[in-house]
């Protein structure tokens, strides 16, 4: 858990490549910007992602729609843009999806 820790900057792509056995990512309430790395696509056990209340300012990460075991995604209060990937509806494990207060359309 790395929430409320005043982290600034971007999430390095190398983290996505090396965190292949991580089930939970708690990075909420920091000052992270840029986008969520697409290198997390190889993590098929990731179940919970909290990246809420940051400064992410890219299109909504398509990689989220490839995480077959994702149950809870909280990405509210950022500046994600674009549209939600339509394949997100294929995630049978997804129970909670919170993307309020972003700049997304559609």
C-alpha positions as CSV (number, residue, x, y, z in Angstrom):
1,X,0.0,0.0,0.0
2,X,1.4,3.3,-1.2
3,X,-1.5,5.6,-0.6
4,X,-1.4,9.1,0.7
5,X,2.4,9.2,0.4
6,X,2.9,12.3,-1.7
7,X,4.4,10.3,-4.7
8,X,5.0,12.4,-7.7
9,X,5.8,11.5,-11.3
10,X,4.9,8.6,-13.5
11,X,4.7,4.9,-12.9
12,X,7.8,3.3,-14.6
13,X,7.0,0.8,-17.3
14,X,9.5,-1.6,-15.7
15,X,7.2,-2.0,-12.7
16,X,4.5,-3.5,-14.9
17,X,7.0,-6.0,-16.3
18,X,8.4,-7.1,-12.9
19,X,5.1,-7.1,-10.9
20,X,3.6,-10.1,-12.6
21,X,2.6,-11.8,-9.3
22,X,1.0,-8.8,-7.7
23,X,-2.7,-9.1,-6.8
24,X,-3.4,-5.6,-5.4
25,X,-2.1,-2.2,-6.4
26,X,-3.0,0.7,-4.0
27,X,-1.6,4.0,-5.3
28,X,-4.5,6.2,-4.5
29,X,-4.3,9.8,-3.2
30,X,-0.9,10.7,-4.6
31,X,0.3,13.0,-7.4
32,X,1.0,10.4,-10.1
33,X,0.7,11.7,-13.7
34,X,1.0,10.4,-17.2
35,X,-0.7,7.1,-17.9
36,X,-1.0,3.6,-16.4
37,X,1.7,1.4,-18.0
38,X,0.5,-1.1,-20.6
39,X,3.3,-3.4,-19.4
40,X,0.9,-4.7,-16.8
41,X,-0.8,-6.8,-19.5
42,X,1.2,-9.9,-18.5
43,X,-0.2,-9.8,-15.0
44,X,-3.2,-12.1,-15.0
45,X,-3.7,-12.3,-11.2
46,X,-4.2,-8.6,-10.6
47,X,-7.5,-8.3,-8.9
48,X,-7.6,-4.8,-7.3
49,X,-6.3,-1.5,-8.6
50,X,-6.8,1.8,-6.7
51,X,-5.3,4.7,-8.7
52,X,-7.9,7.2,-7.6
53,X,-7.2,10.8,-6.7
54,X,-4.0,11.3,-8.8
55,X,-3.1,13.4,-11.8
56,X,-3.2,10.7,-14.5
57,X,-3.7,12.6,-17.7
58,X,-3.8,10.1,-20.6
59,X,-6.4,8.2,-22.4
60,X,-8.1,5.5,-20.3
61,X,-5.6,2.6,-20.2
62,X,-6.7,-0.2,-22.6
63,X,-4.6,-2.6,-20.6
64,X,-7.2,-2.6,-17.8
65,X,-9.6,-4.5,-20.2
66,X,-7.1,-7.3,-20.5
67,X,-6.9,-8.2,-16.8
68,X,-9.0,-11.2,-16.6
69,X,-9.1,-11.4,-12.8
70,X,-9.7,-7.7,-12.2
71,X,-12.5,-7.4,-9.6
72,X,-12.2,-3.8,-8.4
73,X,-10.9,-0.8,-10.3
74,X,-11.0,2.7,-8.7
75,X,-9.7,5.3,-11.1
76,X,-11.9,8.3,-10.0
77,X,-10.7,11.8,-9.6
78,X,-8.0,11.8,-12.3
79,X,-7.9,13.4,-15.8
80,X,-8.3,10.3,-18.0
81,X,-9.7,11.1,-21.4
82,X,-11.1,9.2,-24.3
83,X,-13.6,6.4,-24.0
84,X,-13.8,3.2,-21.9
85,X,-12.5,0.2,-23.9
86,X,-15.6,-1.7,-25.1
87,X,-13.8,-5.0,-24.1
88,X,-14.0,-4.0,-20.4
89,X,-17.5,-5.7,-20.6
90,X,-15.7,-9.0,-21.2
91,X,-14.2,-8.9,-17.7
92,X,-16.4,-11.4,-15.9
93,X,-14.7,-10.9,-12.5
94,X,-15.2,-7.1,-12.5
95,X,-17.5,-6.2,-9.7
96,X,-16.7,-2.5,-8.9
97,X,-15.7,0.1,-11.6
98,X,-15.4,3.7,-10.4
99,X,-14.2,6.2,-13.0
100,X,-16.1,9.3,-11.8
101,X,-14.7,12.7,-12.2
102,X,-12.5,12.2,-15.2
103,X,-12.6,13.8,-18.7
104,X,-13.8,10.7,-20.5
105,X,-16.6,10.8,-23.1
106,X,-19.1,8.3,-24.4
